[in-house]
Structures are given as structure tokens and as C-alpha cells.
């Protein structure tokens, strides 16, 4: 099983996934899934607490969209962090 740390080290896989995300079949599949998960009027089960039902439906939907965002973010993990300047090595005393 590949971990996120393993994935970050594989520039080749990130580039390949970035290419796959541009393929028409994959783009169409993402669009279809996004449309499927988009809010639509639905019948609420009889006797259910409306606040609880709405919370559950929105939590499920948010989890789905979070998965899609994370999936697309896997293509941009190879970026190296910015180099910070070296910290100062000496202290200067303030003379009064």
C-alpha cells in the first residue's frame, strides 16, 4: 500500500496522474460524478428529523467533494518547499 509520503516522492506518478486527469473519458467521468453529487431536490423519508437528514446528506456530499479535491491535489505534491534564509548565528549586545 502506498502512503502519501511515498506518493510525494514519485514525481513520475504525479505527472502521469496529471495527464490522466486531462483525458476526455476521465474528465467526463469526473463531470458525471460531480453532477451526481450536486444538491438536487429529493424526497425526505417520512418521520425523519429534517435537521438531522440535511446534516447527514451534506456531510456525505462534502466527503465526496473533499475526496475529489484531494484526488486532484495528488498531481501537485512534488513541489519542494521554499528555501528559508539561514538563521543568524550571533547576537549583538545593545550597549547603553
C-alpha positions as CSV (number, residue, x, y, z in Angstrom):
1,X,0.0,0.0,0.0
2,X,1.4,3.4,-1.0
3,X,1.3,6.1,1.6
4,X,1.0,9.9,1.0
5,X,4.8,10.2,1.8
6,X,5.6,7.5,-0.8
7,X,3.4,9.4,-3.3
8,X,5.1,12.7,-2.7
9,X,8.5,11.1,-3.6
10,X,7.2,9.9,-7.0
11,X,7.3,12.8,-9.5
12,X,6.7,10.3,-12.3
13,X,3.3,9.1,-10.9
14,X,2.2,12.7,-10.2
15,X,2.9,13.7,-13.8
16,X,1.1,10.6,-15.1
17,X,-1.9,11.3,-13.0
18,X,-1.9,14.9,-14.1
19,X,-2.1,13.6,-17.7
20,X,-4.8,11.1,-16.9
21,X,-6.9,13.9,-15.5
22,X,-6.9,15.6,-18.9
23,X,-8.2,12.6,-20.8
24,X,-11.7,13.1,-22.2
25,X,-13.0,9.8,-20.7
26,X,-11.7,10.7,-17.2
27,X,-12.9,14.3,-17.4
28,X,-16.3,13.1,-18.5
29,X,-16.4,10.6,-15.6
30,X,-15.5,13.4,-13.1
31,X,-18.1,15.7,-14.5
32,X,-20.8,12.9,-14.3
33,X,-19.8,12.2,-10.7
34,X,-19.8,15.9,-9.8
35,X,-23.3,16.3,-11.3
36,X,-24.5,13.2,-9.5
37,X,-23.3,14.6,-6.1
38,X,-24.5,18.1,-6.7
39,X,-27.5,19.1,-4.5
40,X,-30.9,18.2,-6.0
41,X,-34.4,18.2,-4.6
42,X,-35.0,14.8,-3.1
43,X,-37.8,13.3,-1.2
44,X,-37.2,13.2,2.6
45,X,-38.0,9.9,4.3
46,X,-41.2,10.2,6.3
47,X,-40.8,10.8,10.0
48,X,-37.2,11.8,9.8
49,X,-35.7,14.8,11.7
50,X,-35.2,17.4,8.9
51,X,-32.2,19.0,10.5
52,X,-30.5,15.6,11.0
53,X,-31.4,14.4,7.5
54,X,-29.9,17.6,6.0
55,X,-26.8,17.3,8.1
56,X,-26.2,13.7,7.0
57,X,-26.8,14.5,3.3
58,X,-24.5,17.5,3.4
59,X,-21.8,15.6,5.3
60,X,-21.9,12.8,2.7
61,X,-21.8,15.3,-0.1
62,X,-18.9,17.2,1.5
63,X,-16.9,14.0,1.9
64,X,-17.4,13.2,-1.7
65,X,-16.2,16.6,-2.9
66,X,-13.3,16.5,-0.4
67,X,-12.3,13.2,-2.0
68,X,-12.4,14.8,-5.5
69,X,-10.3,17.8,-4.3
70,X,-7.7,15.5,-2.7
71,X,-7.6,13.3,-5.8
72,X,-6.8,16.3,-8.0
73,X,-4.3,17.7,-5.4
74,X,-2.2,14.5,-5.8
75,X,-0.9,15.9,-9.0
76,X,0.8,18.9,-7.4
77,X,2.6,17.4,-4.4
78,X,6.1,17.3,-5.9
79,X,6.7,21.0,-5.3
80,X,9.6,21.4,-2.9
81,X,9.2,23.8,0.0
82,X,10.8,27.2,-0.4
83,X,14.3,27.6,1.0
84,X,14.4,29.8,4.0
85,X,17.4,32.0,4.7
86,X,19.9,30.7,7.3
87,X,19.2,31.9,10.8
88,X,21.6,34.4,12.3
89,X,24.4,32.9,14.2
90,X,25.5,35.7,16.5
91,X,23.8,38.0,18.9
92,X,24.8,41.6,19.2
93,X,24.5,43.2,22.6
94,X,22.8,46.6,22.8
95,X,25.1,48.9,24.8
96,X,23.6,51.7,26.7
